[in-house]
Amino acid sequence: MTGTEPQNGATAQPVGMRLNQLPGDIGGSSAPPGLTGGQKDLASTPAQKQAAANAIEQHIEPDAHKAGDFADAETNGTVKAFRDGWHTSGALKKAHAAWGDQVKNLMHMLASDKAALRSANTTLQTTDVHVGANTNSVSVIQGY
């Protein structure tokens, strides 16, 4: 839509719209919000992966478990306090059951992430070896 449109019955002002404008960087679009300034390539060392797995095992899992246990004790006490004649007790009990399921899911996810971090190097190295072997087996240059 280009042209002129009157504003408040006064003189017409130019109006324009451009739909297919290129980003400022000719090499491609800019990074999504929150990802600027980060690494351009996915890369980490085996030591970094091991450190991340150890952090999950030594800090995040135990702390999450402690938080879940603390919530259990506090919520059970509150449910008992409200059990006689209060609808709050039943609702709180249901909410606590949902919380418990979420804590279990979190613990399973952390365990899965820890295992994936520890096996990532083996998986990547094995894949590289297999790709290299398959590439060499079909290469016509190998015979020379």
N, CA, C and O atoms as a GROMACS GRO file, in nm:
protein
  576
    1MET      N    1   0.084  -0.115   0.000
    1MET     CA    2   0.000   0.000   0.000
    1MET      C    3   0.090   0.122   0.000
    1MET      O    4   0.157   0.150   0.099
    2THR      N    5   0.091   0.194  -0.108
    2THR     CA    6   0.167   0.318  -0.115
    2THR      C    7   0.076   0.427  -0.168
    2THR      O    8  -0.024   0.400  -0.234
    3GLY      N    9   0.111   0.547  -0.138
    3GLY     CA   10   0.029   0.657  -0.185
    3GLY      C   11   0.018   0.761  -0.076
    3GLY      O   12   0.109   0.778   0.005
    4THR      N   13  -0.095   0.830  -0.074
    4THR     CA   14  -0.116   0.931   0.027
    4THR      C   15  -0.251   0.912   0.093
    4THR      O   16  -0.347   0.870   0.028
    5GLU      N   17  -0.258   0.940   0.220
    5GLU     CA   18  -0.383   0.934   0.294
    5GLU      C   19  -0.395   1.060   0.376
    5GLU      O   20  -0.297   1.104   0.437
    6PRO      N   21  -0.514   1.121   0.379
    6PRO     CA   22  -0.531   1.241   0.460
    6PRO      C   23  -0.532   1.209   0.608
    6PRO      O   24  -0.580   1.103   0.648
    7GLN      N   25  -0.479   1.298   0.688
    7GLN     CA   26  -0.482   1.284   0.833
    7GLN      C   27  -0.565   1.396   0.890
    7GLN      O   28  -0.534   1.514   0.871
    8ASN      N   29  -0.671   1.360   0.961
    8ASN     CA   30  -0.759   1.457   1.026
    8ASN      C   31  -0.813   1.561   0.929
    8ASN      O   32  -0.831   1.677   0.967
    9GLY      N   33  -0.839   1.523   0.807
    9GLY     CA   34  -0.896   1.614   0.710
    9GLY      C   35  -0.798   1.718   0.660
    9GLY      O   36  -0.837   1.806   0.583
   10ALA      N   37  -0.672   1.712   0.698
   10ALA     CA   38  -0.573   1.811   0.657
   10ALA      C   39  -0.505   1.764   0.529
   10ALA      O   40  -0.563   1.688   0.452
   11THR      N   41  -0.386   1.807   0.508
   11THR     CA   42  -0.312   1.770   0.387
   11THR      C   43  -0.273   1.624   0.389
   11THR      O   44  -0.259   1.565   0.496
   12ALA      N   45  -0.257   1.567   0.274
   12ALA     CA   46  -0.222   1.425   0.261
   12ALA      C   47  -0.075   1.403   0.293
   12ALA      O   48   0.011   1.482   0.253
   13GLN      N   49  -0.047   1.295   0.366
   13GLN     CA   50   0.090   1.256   0.401
   13GLN      C   51   0.125   1.128   0.326
   13GLN      O   52   0.039   1.043   0.309
   14PRO      N   53   0.250   1.112   0.281
   14PRO     CA   54   0.288   0.988   0.212
   14PRO      C   55   0.283   0.868   0.306
   14PRO      O   56   0.322   0.876   0.423
   15VAL      N   57   0.234   0.756   0.253
   15VAL     CA   58   0.224   0.631   0.329
   15VAL      C   59   0.292   0.522   0.246
   15VAL      O   60   0.276   0.519   0.124
   16GLY      N   61   0.367   0.433   0.310
   16GLY     CA   62   0.431   0.327   0.235
   16GLY      C   63   0.457   0.205   0.322
   16GLY      O   64   0.464   0.215   0.444
   17MET      N   65   0.470   0.088   0.258
   17MET     CA   66   0.498  -0.036   0.329
   17MET      C   67   0.587  -0.121   0.240
   17MET      O   68   0.566  -0.130   0.119
   18ARG      N   69   0.686  -0.183   0.300
   18ARG     CA   70   0.776  -0.272   0.228
   18ARG      C   71   0.777  -0.404   0.300
   18ARG      O   72   0.813  -0.409   0.418
   19LEU      N   73   0.737  -0.512   0.233
   19LEU     CA   74   0.722  -0.641   0.299
   19LEU      C   75   0.847  -0.728   0.293
   19LEU      O   76   0.875  -0.800   0.389
   20ASN      N   77   0.920  -0.722   0.187
   20ASN     CA   78   1.035  -0.813   0.172
   20ASN      C   79   1.166  -0.738   0.186
   20ASN      O   80   1.244  -0.729   0.091
   21GLN      N   81   1.190  -0.686   0.302
   21GLN     CA   82   1.314  -0.613   0.330
   21GLN      C   83   1.419  -0.711   0.381
   21GLN      O   84   1.389  -0.796   0.464
   22LEU      N   85   1.541  -0.697   0.332
   22LEU     CA   86   1.651  -0.783   0.376
   22LEU      C   87   1.704  -0.735   0.511
   22LEU      O   88   1.699  -0.615   0.539
   23PRO      N   89   1.754  -0.826   0.594
   23PRO     CA   90   1.817  -0.782   0.718
   23PRO      C   91   1.945  -0.706   0.689
   23PRO      O   92   2.000  -0.714   0.578
   24GLY      N   93   1.994  -0.631   0.788
   24GLY     CA   94   2.114  -0.551   0.771
   24GLY      C   95   2.236  -0.634   0.735
   24GLY      O   96   2.323  -0.588   0.661
   25ASP      N   97   2.243  -0.757   0.788
   25ASP     CA   98   2.356  -0.846   0.760
   25ASP      C   99   2.323  -0.929   0.636
   25ASP      O  100   2.227  -1.007   0.639
   26ILE      N  101   2.397  -0.914   0.531
   26ILE     CA  102   2.370  -0.985   0.407
   26ILE      C  103   2.385  -1.136   0.426
   26ILE      O  104   2.325  -1.213   0.352
   27GLY      N  105   2.465  -1.178   0.523
   27GLY     CA  106   2.491  -1.320   0.545
   27GLY      C  107   2.374  -1.398   0.602
   27GLY      O  108   2.383  -1.520   0.613
   28GLY      N  109   2.268  -1.334   0.638
   28GLY     CA  110   2.153  -1.405   0.693
   28GLY      C  111   2.082  -1.322   0.797
   28GLY      O  112   2.120  -1.208   0.825
   29SER      N  113   1.980  -1.379   0.854
   29SER     CA  114   1.901  -1.304   0.952
   29SER      C  115   1.973  -1.302   1.085
   29SER      O  116   2.065  -1.380   1.110
   30SER      N  117   1.930  -1.211   1.168
   30SER     CA  118   1.993  -1.198   1.299
   30SER      C  119   1.950  -1.312   1.390
   30SER      O  120   1.853  -1.382   1.361
   31ALA      N  121   2.023  -1.331   1.498
   31ALA     CA  122   1.993  -1.438   1.594
   31ALA      C  123   1.864  -1.407   1.667
   31ALA      O  124   1.830  -1.290   1.685
   32PRO      N  125   1.792  -1.511   1.710
   32PRO     CA  126   1.671  -1.489   1.788
   32PRO      C  127   1.703  -1.415   1.918
   32PRO      O  128   1.816  -1.421   1.966
   33PRO      N  129   1.605  -1.347   1.975
   33PRO     CA  130   1.629  -1.275   2.101
   33PRO      C  131   1.682  -1.369   2.208
   33PRO      O  132   1.637  -1.482   2.221
   34GLY      N  133   1.777  -1.322   2.284
   34GLY     CA  134   1.834  -1.402   2.392
   34GLY      C  135   1.952  -1.486   2.351
   34GLY      O  136   2.022  -1.540   2.437
   35LEU      N  137   1.976  -1.499   2.221
   35LEU     CA  138   2.086  -1.584   2.176
   35LEU      C  139   2.202  -1.503   2.119
   35LEU      O  140   2.298  -1.561   2.068
   36THR      N  141   2.194  -1.372   2.126
   36THR     CA  142   2.303  -1.292   2.072
   36THR      C  143   2.425  -1.302   2.162
   36THR      O  144   2.413  -1.313   2.284
   37GLY      N  145   2.541  -1.298   2.102
   37GLY     CA  146   2.666  -1.302   2.177
   37GLY      C  147   2.709  -1.442   2.218
   37GLY      O  148   2.812  -1.455   2.284
   38GLY      N  149   2.636  -1.544   2.182
   38GLY     CA  150   2.671  -1.680   2.220
   38GLY      C  151   2.763  -1.744   2.118
   38GLY      O  152   2.814  -1.677   2.028
   39GLN      N  153   2.784  -1.874   2.134
   39GLN     CA  154   2.868  -1.946   2.040
   39GLN      C  155   2.795  -1.961   1.907
   39GLN      O  156   2.673  -1.980   1.904
   40LYS      N  157   2.870  -1.952   1.799
   40LYS     CA  158   2.809  -1.969   1.667
   40LYS      C  159   2.796  -2.117   1.633
   40LYS      O  160   2.707  -2.154   1.556
   41ASP      N  161   2.881  -2.200   1.687
   41ASP     CA  162   2.879  -2.343   1.659
   41ASP      C  163   2.854  -2.420   1.789
   41ASP      O  164   2.892  -2.376   1.897
   42LEU      N  165   2.790  -2.533   1.774
   42LEU     CA  166   2.771  -2.621   1.889
   42LEU      C  167   2.903  -2.694   1.912
   42LEU      O  168   2.945  -2.774   1.829
   43ALA      N  169   2.966  -2.665   2.022
   43ALA     CA  170   3.094  -2.728   2.050
   43ALA      C  171   3.116  -2.732   2.201
   43ALA      O  172   3.091  -2.635   2.272
   44SER      N  173   3.162  -2.844   2.248
   44SER     CA  174   3.201  -2.857   2.388
   44SER      C  175   3.302  -2.970   2.398
   44SER      O  176   3.307  -3.060   2.314
   45THR      N  177   3.382  -2.963   2.500
   45THR     CA  178   3.485  -3.064   2.518
   45THR      C  179   3.431  -3.176   2.606
   45THR      O  180   3.330  -3.158   2.675
   46PRO      N  181   3.496  -3.291   2.602
   46PRO     CA  182   3.455  -3.398   2.693
   46PRO      C  183   3.460  -3.353   2.840
   46PRO      O  184   3.376  -3.394   2.920
   47ALA      N  185   3.558  -3.271   2.874
   47ALA     CA  186   3.569  -3.223   3.012
   47ALA      C  187   3.449  -3.137   3.051
   47ALA      O  188   3.400  -3.145   3.164
   48GLN      N  189   3.401  -3.054   2.957
   48GLN     CA  190   3.284  -2.970   2.984
   48GLN      C  191   3.158  -3.055   3.004
   48GLN      O  192   3.076  -3.028   3.091
   49LYS      N  193   3.145  -3.158   2.922
   49LYS     CA  194   3.030  -3.248   2.935
   49LYS      C  195   3.035  -3.321   3.070
   49LYS      O  196   2.934  -3.334   3.138
   50GLN      N  197   3.153  -3.368   3.107
   50GLN     CA  198   3.170  -3.437   3.234
   50GLN      C  199   3.141  -3.344   3.351
   50GLN      O  200   3.077  -3.384   3.448
   51ALA      N  201   3.188  -3.220   3.342
   51ALA     CA  202   3.162  -3.122   3.448
   51ALA      C  203   3.013  -3.094   3.462
   51ALA      O  204   2.963  -3.081   3.573
   52ALA      N  205   2.943  -3.084   3.351
   52ALA     CA  206   2.798  -3.061   3.355
   52ALA      C  207   2.726  -3.180   3.417
   52ALA      O  208   2.635  -3.163   3.498
   53ALA      N  209   2.767  -3.301   3.379
   53ALA     CA  210   2.706  -3.422   3.436
   53ALA      C  211   2.733  -3.430   3.587
   53ALA      O  212   2.644  -3.466   3.664
   54ASN      N  213   2.855  -3.395   3.628
   54ASN     CA  214   2.889  -3.395   3.771
   54ASN      C  215   2.809  -3.291   3.847
   54ASN      O  216   2.766  -3.315   3.960
   55ALA      N  217   2.788  -3.174   3.786
   55ALA     CA  218   2.708  -3.070   3.852
   55ALA      C  219   2.565  -3.117   3.873
   55ALA      O  220   2.506  -3.091   3.978
   56ILE      N  221   2.510  -3.186   3.775
   56ILE     CA  222   2.375  -3.242   3.791
   56ILE      C  223   2.374  -3.342   3.905
   56ILE      O  224   2.285  -3.339   3.990
   57GLU      N  225   2.473  -3.432   3.905
   57GLU     CA  226   2.476  -3.539   4.004
   57GLU      C  227   2.505  -3.490   4.146
   57GLU      O  228   2.445  -3.537   4.242
   58GLN      N  229   2.597  -3.395   4.159
   58GLN     CA  230   2.642  -3.355   4.291
   58GLN      C  231   2.564  -3.238   4.351
   58GLN      O  232   2.563  -3.221   4.473
   59HIS      N  233   2.499  -3.157   4.268
   59HIS     CA  234   2.433  -3.038   4.320
   59HIS      C  235   2.284  -3.031   4.285
   59HIS      O  236   2.200  -3.018   4.374
   60ILE      N  237   2.252  -3.039   4.158
   60ILE     CA  238   2.114  -3.014   4.115
   60ILE      C  239   2.020  -3.125   4.162
   60ILE      O  240   1.915  -3.096   4.217
   61GLU      N  241   2.057  -3.252   4.140
   61GLU     CA  242   1.970  -3.362   4.184
   61GLU      C  243   1.950  -3.362   4.335
   61GLU      O  244   1.836  -3.368   4.380
   62PRO      N  245   2.057  -3.354   4.416
   62PRO     CA  246   2.034  -3.354   4.562
   62PRO      C  247   1.952  -3.234   4.609
   62PRO      O  248   1.867  -3.248   4.696
   63ASP      N  249   1.977  -3.117   4.552
   63ASP     CA  250   1.903  -2.998   4.593
   63ASP      C  251   1.755  -3.008   4.555
   63ASP      O  252   1.668  -2.969   4.632
   64ALA      N  253   1.728  -3.061   4.436
   64ALA     CA  254   1.589  -3.078   4.394
   64ALA      C  255   1.519  -3.180   4.484
   64ALA      O  256   1.402  -3.163   4.519
   65HIS      N  257   1.590  -3.286   4.520
   65HIS     CA  258   1.533  -3.388   4.608
   65HIS      C  259   1.502  -3.330   4.747
   65HIS      O  260   1.396  -3.356   4.804
   66LYS      N  261   1.595  -3.250   4.799
   66LYS     CA  262   1.574  -3.186   4.930
   66LYS      C  263   1.454  -3.092   4.925
   66LYS      O  264   1.374  -3.089   5.019
   67ALA      N  265   1.441  -3.015   4.817
   67ALA     CA  266   1.328  -2.923   4.804
   67ALA      C  267   1.196  -3.000   4.800
   67ALA      O  268   1.097  -2.958   4.859
   68GLY      N  269   1.196  -3.112   4.730
   68GLY     CA  270   1.076  -3.196   4.726
   68GLY      C  271   1.042  -3.253   4.862
   68GLY      O  272   0.925  -3.256   4.900
   69ASP      N  273   1.143  -3.298   4.936
   69ASP     CA  274   1.120  -3.351   5.070
   69ASP      C  275   1.068  -3.243   5.164
   69ASP      O  276   0.980  -3.270   5.246
   70PHE      N  277   1.122  -3.122   5.154
   70PHE     CA  278   1.077  -3.012   5.239
   70PHE      C  279   0.931  -2.980   5.210
   70PHE      O  280   0.852  -2.958   5.301
   71ALA      N  281   0.896  -2.978   5.082
   71ALA     CA  282   0.757  -2.950   5.044
   71ALA      C  283   0.664  -3.060   5.097
   71ALA      O  284   0.552  -3.031   5.137
   72ASP      N  285   0.710  -3.185   5.096
   72ASP     CA  286   0.630  -3.295   5.149
   72ASP      C  287   0.596  -3.272   5.296
   72ASP      O  288   0.480  -3.281   5.336
   73ALA      N  289   0.697  -3.243   5.375
   73ALA     CA  290   0.677  -3.226   5.519
   73ALA      C  291   0.585  -3.108   5.548
   73ALA      O  292   0.492  -3.121   5.628
   74GLU      N  293   0.609  -2.996   5.484
   74GLU     CA  294   0.528  -2.876   5.508
   74GLU      C  295   0.384  -2.895   5.463
   74GLU      O  296   0.291  -2.855   5.533
   75THR      N  297   0.365  -2.955   5.347
   75THR     CA  298   0.231  -2.972   5.293
   75THR      C  299   0.152  -3.073   5.376
   75THR      O  300   0.034  -3.051   5.403
   76ASN      N  301   0.216  -3.182   5.416
   76ASN     CA  302   0.145  -3.281   5.498
   76ASN      C  303   0.099  -3.219   5.630
   76ASN      O  304  -0.012  -3.248   5.676
   77GLY      N  305   0.181  -3.135   5.689
   77GLY     CA  306   0.142  -3.068   5.812
   77GLY      C  307   0.023  -2.974   5.791
   77GLY      O  308  -0.068  -2.967   5.874
   78THR      N  309   0.023  -2.904   5.680
   78THR     CA  310  -0.086  -2.811   5.649
   78THR      C  311  -0.214  -2.888   5.618
   78THR      O  312  -0.322  -2.846   5.661
   79VAL      N  313  -0.205  -2.999   5.546
   79VAL     CA  314  -0.323  -3.080   5.516
   79VAL      C  315  -0.385  -3.130   5.646
   79VAL      O  316  -0.508  -3.128   5.660
   80LYS      N  317  -0.303  -3.175   5.741
   80LYS     CA  318  -0.355  -3.223   5.870
   80LYS      C  319  -0.422  -3.109   5.947
   80LYS      O  320  -0.524  -3.129   6.011
   81ALA      N  321  -0.364  -2.990   5.940
   81ALA     CA  322  -0.420  -2.876   6.014
   81ALA      C  323  -0.557  -2.836   5.958
   81ALA      O  324  -0.643  -2.790   6.034
   82PHE      N  325  -0.578  -2.852   5.829
   82PHE     CA  326  -0.703  -2.811   5.766
   82PHE      C  327  -0.800  -2.927   5.743
   82PHE      O  328  -0.904  -2.907   5.681
   83ARG      N  329  -0.771  -3.046   5.791
   83ARG     CA  330  -0.851  -3.162   5.752
   83ARG      C  331  -0.993  -3.159   5.809
   83ARG      O  332  -1.082  -3.215   5.746
   84ASP      N  333  -1.016  -3.099   5.921
   84ASP     CA  334  -1.150  -3.102   5.982
   84ASP      C  335  -1.234  -2.984   5.933
   84ASP      O  336  -1.217  -2.871   5.979
   85GLY      N  337  -1.325  -3.012   5.840
   85GLY     CA  338  -1.423  -2.914   5.798
   85GLY      C  339  -1.376  -2.812   5.696
   85GLY      O  340  -1.449  -2.718   5.667
   86TRP      N  341  -1.258  -2.827   5.642
   86TRP     CA  342  -1.207  -2.730   5.545
   86TRP      C  343  -1.193  -2.798   5.407
   86TRP      O  344  -1.136  -2.907   5.397
   87HIS      N  345  -1.245  -2.734   5.304
   87HIS     CA  346  -1.228  -2.784   5.168
   87HIS      C  347  -1.084  -2.763   5.119
   87HIS      O  348  -1.039  -2.828   5.025
   88THR      N  349  -1.016  -2.673   5.185
   88THR     CA  350  -0.879  -2.644   5.148
   88THR      C  351  -0.791  -2.767   5.159
   88THR      O  352  -0.699  -2.785   5.079
   89SER      N  353  -0.817  -2.852   5.256
   89SER     CA  354  -0.735  -2.970   5.278
   89SER      C  355  -0.733  -3.061   5.156
   89SER      O  356  -0.626  -3.104   5.113
   90GLY      N  357  -0.850  -3.092   5.101
   90GLY     CA  358  -0.857  -3.180   4.984
   90GLY      C  359  -0.791  -3.119   4.862
   90GLY      O  360  -0.720  -3.188   4.788
   91ALA      N  361  -0.814  -2.990   4.842
   91ALA     CA  362  -0.754  -2.922   4.726
   91ALA      C  363  -0.602  -2.917   4.740
   91ALA      O  364  -0.530  -2.936   4.643
   92LEU      N  365  -0.556  -2.891   4.860
   92LEU     CA  366  -0.412  -2.886   4.885
   92LEU      C  367  -0.349  -3.024   4.864
   92LEU      O  368  -0.238  -3.035   4.812
   93LYS      N  369  -0.419  -3.127   4.904
   93LYS     CA  370  -0.369  -3.263   4.886
   93LYS      C  371  -0.356  -3.297   4.737
   93LYS      O  372  -0.258  -3.359   4.695
   94LYS      N  373  -0.457  -3.256   4.656
   94LYS     CA  374  -0.451  -3.280   4.512
   94LYS      C  375  -0.336  -3.201   4.448
   94LYS      O  376  -0.263  -3.252   4.364
   95ALA      N  377  -0.322  -3.076   4.490
   95ALA     CA  378  -0.214  -2.993   4.435
   95ALA      C  379  -0.078  -3.052   4.472
   95ALA      O  380   0.015  -3.050   4.392
   96HIS      N  381  -0.068  -3.105   4.593
   96HIS     CA  382   0.058  -3.165   4.636
   96HIS      C  383   0.089  -3.292   4.556
   96HIS      O  384   0.206  -3.320   4.526
   97ALA      N  385  -0.014  -3.369   4.523
   97ALA     CA  386   0.007  -3.488   4.440
   97ALA      C  387   0.060  -3.447   4.302
   97ALA      O  388   0.150  -3.512   4.248
   98ALA      N  389   0.005  -3.340   4.246
   98ALA     CA  390   0.054  -3.292   4.116
   98ALA      C  391   0.198  -3.243   4.129
   98ALA      O  392   0.280  -3.267   4.040
   99TRP      N  393   0.230  -3.175   4.239
   99TRP     CA  394   0.366  -3.129   4.265
   99TRP      C  395   0.461  -3.249   4.273
   99TRP      O  396   0.570  -3.246   4.216
  100GLY      N  397   0.419  -3.354   4.342
  100GLY     CA  398   0.502  -3.474   4.353
  100GLY      C  399   0.531  -3.536   4.218
  100GLY      O  400   0.643  -3.580   4.193
  101ASP      N  401   0.430  -3.538   4.130
  101ASP     CA  402   0.451  -3.591   3.994
  101ASP      C  403   0.551  -3.505   3.917
  101ASP      O  404   0.634  -3.556   3.843
  102GLN      N  405   0.542  -3.375   3.937
  102GLN     CA  406   0.636  -3.286   3.868
  102GLN      C  407   0.778  -3.304   3.919
  102GLN      O  408   0.874  -3.300   3.841
  103VAL      N  409   0.793  -3.325   4.049
  103VAL     CA  410   0.927  -3.349   4.105
  103VAL      C  411   0.983  -3.479   4.050
  103VAL      O  412   1.102  -3.486   4.016
  104LYS      N  413   0.900  -3.584   4.041
  104LYS     CA  414   0.946  -3.711   3.984
  104LYS      C  415   0.989  -3.692   3.839
  104LYS      O  416   1.093  -3.743   3.797
  105ASN      N  417   0.909  -3.618   3.761
  105ASN     CA  418   0.945  -3.593   3.621
  105ASN      C  419   1.076  -3.516   3.611
  105ASN      O  420   1.159  -3.546   3.525
  106LEU      N  421   1.094  -3.418   3.698
  106LEU     CA  422   1.219  -3.341   3.699
  106LEU      C  423   1.338  -3.432   3.729
  106LEU      O  424   1.442  -3.422   3.664
  107MET      N  425   1.324  -3.519   3.827
  107MET     CA  426   1.434  -3.609   3.864
  107MET      C  427   1.467  -3.705   3.749
  107MET      O  428   1.584  -3.733   3.724
  108HIS      N  429   1.364  -3.754   3.680
  108HIS     CA  430   1.388  -3.842   3.565
  108HIS      C  431   1.457  -3.765   3.452
  108HIS      O  432   1.547  -3.818   3.387
  109MET      N  433   1.415  -3.641   3.429
  109MET     CA  434   1.476  -3.560   3.325
  109MET      C  435   1.623  -3.532   3.357
  109MET      O  436   1.709  -3.540   3.269
  110LEU      N  437   1.651  -3.499   3.482
  110LEU     CA  438   1.790  -3.474   3.522
  110LEU      C  439   1.876  -3.598   3.504
  110LEU      O  440   1.990  -3.590   3.456
  111ALA      N  441   1.823  -3.713   3.542
  111ALA     CA  442   1.897  -3.838   3.525
  111ALA      C  443   1.923  -3.866   3.377
  111ALA      O  444   2.031  -3.912   3.339
  112SER      N  445   1.824  -3.840   3.294
  112SER     CA  446   1.838  -3.860   3.150
  112SER      C  447   1.942  -3.765   3.091
  112SER      O  448   2.024  -3.806   3.010
  113ASP      N  449   1.937  -3.639   3.132
  113ASP     CA  450   2.035  -3.541   3.083
  113ASP      C  451   2.177  -3.579   3.126
  113ASP      O  452   2.272  -3.567   3.049
  114LYS      N  453   2.189  -3.624   3.249
  114LYS     CA  454   2.321  -3.664   3.301
  114LYS      C  455   2.376  -3.781   3.219
  114LYS      O  456   2.492  -3.781   3.180
  115ALA      N  457   2.291  -3.880   3.193
  115ALA     CA  458   2.335  -3.996   3.114
  115ALA      C  459   2.370  -3.955   2.971
  115ALA      O  460   2.467  -4.005   2.914
  116ALA      N  461   2.291  -3.865   2.914
  116ALA     CA  462   2.319  -3.820   2.777
  116ALA      C  463   2.451  -3.745   2.770
  116ALA      O  464   2.528  -3.763   2.675
  117LEU      N  465   2.478  -3.661   2.869
  117LEU     CA  466   2.606  -3.589   2.871
  117LEU      C  467   2.723  -3.686   2.881
  117LEU      O  468   2.826  -3.666   2.816
  118ARG      N  469   2.708  -3.789   2.961
  118ARG     CA  470   2.818  -3.883   2.980
  118ARG      C  471   2.839  -3.973   2.859
  118ARG      O  472   2.950  -4.022   2.837
  119SER      N  473   2.734  -3.997   2.781
  119SER     CA  474   2.749  -4.085   2.665
  119SER      C  475   2.768  -4.009   2.534
  119SER      O  476   2.789  -4.071   2.430
  120ALA      N  477   2.760  -3.876   2.537
  120ALA     CA  478   2.766  -3.798   2.413
  120ALA      C  479   2.898  -3.818   2.339
  120ALA      O  480   2.896  -3.834   2.217
  121ASN      N  481   3.010  -3.818   2.407
  121ASN     CA  482   3.139  -3.834   2.339
  121ASN      C  483   3.149  -3.970   2.273
  121ASN      O  484   3.195  -3.980   2.159
  122THR      N  485   3.107  -4.074   2.342
  122THR     CA  486   3.112  -4.208   2.285
  122THR      C  487   3.026  -4.216   2.161
  122THR      O  488   3.067  -4.272   2.059
  123THR      N  489   2.905  -4.160   2.169
  123THR     CA  490   2.814  -4.163   2.056
  123THR      C  491   2.872  -4.088   1.937
  123THR      O  492   2.868  -4.138   1.825
  124LEU      N  493   2.925  -3.969   1.961
  124LEU     CA  494   2.979  -3.888   1.851
  124LEU      C  495   3.103  -3.954   1.791
  124LEU      O  496   3.119  -3.955   1.668
  125GLN      N  497   3.191  -4.008   1.875
  125GLN     CA  498   3.312  -4.072   1.823
  125GLN      C  499   3.277  -4.198   1.743
  125GLN      O  500   3.336  -4.223   1.638
  126THR      N  501   3.183  -4.276   1.792
  126THR     CA  502   3.141  -4.398   1.723
  126THR      C  503   3.080  -4.362   1.588
  126THR      O  504   3.107  -4.428   1.488
  127THR      N  505   2.998  -4.259   1.585
  127THR     CA  506   2.938  -4.215   1.459
  127THR      C  507   3.045  -4.171   1.361
  127THR      O  508   3.040  -4.207   1.244
  128ASP      N  509   3.142  -4.094   1.408
  128ASP     CA  510   3.251  -4.050   1.320
  128ASP      C  511   3.328  -4.168   1.263
  128ASP      O  512   3.360  -4.169   1.144
  129VAL      N  513   3.357  -4.266   1.345
  129VAL     CA  514   3.432  -4.383   1.299
  129VAL      C  515   3.352  -4.459   1.194
  129VAL      O  516   3.407  -4.500   1.091
  130HIS      N  517   3.221  -4.479   1.219
  130HIS     CA  518   3.138  -4.552   1.122
  130HIS      C  519   3.123  -4.475   0.991
  130HIS      O  520   3.130  -4.535   0.884
  131VAL      N  521   3.104  -4.346   0.998
  131VAL     CA  522   3.092  -4.265   0.876
  131VAL      C  523   3.224  -4.270   0.798
  131VAL      O  524   3.223  -4.284   0.676
  132GLY      N  525   3.336  -4.258   0.869
  132GLY     CA  526   3.465  -4.266   0.802
  132GLY      C  527   3.487  -4.400   0.736
  132GLY      O  528   3.537  -4.407   0.623
  133ALA      N  529   3.451  -4.507   0.805
  133ALA     CA  530   3.469  -4.642   0.748
  133ALA      C  531   3.380  -4.662   0.626
  133ALA      O  532   3.423  -4.718   0.526
  134ASN      N  533   3.255  -4.617   0.635
  134ASN     CA  534   3.164  -4.633   0.522
  134ASN      C  535   3.206  -4.546   0.403
  134ASN      O  536   3.192  -4.588   0.288
  135THR      N  537   3.256  -4.429   0.430
  135THR     CA  538   3.301  -4.341   0.322
  135THR      C  539   3.422  -4.401   0.252
  135THR      O  540   3.429  -4.399   0.129
  136ASN      N  541   3.516  -4.454   0.328
  136ASN     CA  542   3.635  -4.514   0.268
  136ASN      C  543   3.602  -4.640   0.189
  136ASN      O  544   3.669  -4.670   0.091
  137SER      N  545   3.499  -4.713   0.230
  137SER     CA  546   3.469  -4.838   0.162
  137SER      C  547   3.408  -4.817   0.024
  137SER      O  548   3.417  -4.905  -0.061
  138VAL      N  549   3.346  -4.701   0.000
  138VAL     CA  550   3.285  -4.677  -0.130
  138VAL      C  551   3.364  -4.577  -0.214
  138VAL      O  552   3.321  -4.543  -0.325
  139SER      N  553   3.475  -4.531  -0.167
  139SER     CA  554   3.553  -4.430  -0.238
  139SER      C  555   3.634  -4.494  -0.350
  139SER      O  556   3.706  -4.592  -0.328
  140VAL      N  557   3.624  -4.437  -0.468
  140VAL     CA  558   3.705  -4.486  -0.580
  140VAL      C  559   3.849  -4.439  -0.567
  140VAL      O  560   3.938  -4.496  -0.630
  141ILE      N  561   3.873  -4.338  -0.488
  141ILE     CA  562   4.008  -4.286  -0.469
  141ILE      C  563   4.089  -4.380  -0.380
  141ILE      O  564   4.212  -4.381  -0.390
  142GLN      N  565   4.026  -4.457  -0.294
  142GLN     CA  566   4.096  -4.548  -0.203
  142GLN      C  567   4.181  -4.649  -0.279
  142GLN      O  568   4.283  -4.693  -0.227
  143GLY      N  569   4.142  -4.686  -0.399
  143GLY     CA  570   4.215  -4.788  -0.474
  143GLY      C  571   4.347  -4.738  -0.532
  143GLY      O  572   4.427  -4.820  -0.578
  144TYR      N  573   4.372  -4.611  -0.530
  144TYR     CA  574   4.494  -4.557  -0.591
  144TYR      C  575   4.602  -4.535  -0.494
  144TYR      O  576   4.710  -4.490  -0.532
   0.00000   0.00000   0.00000
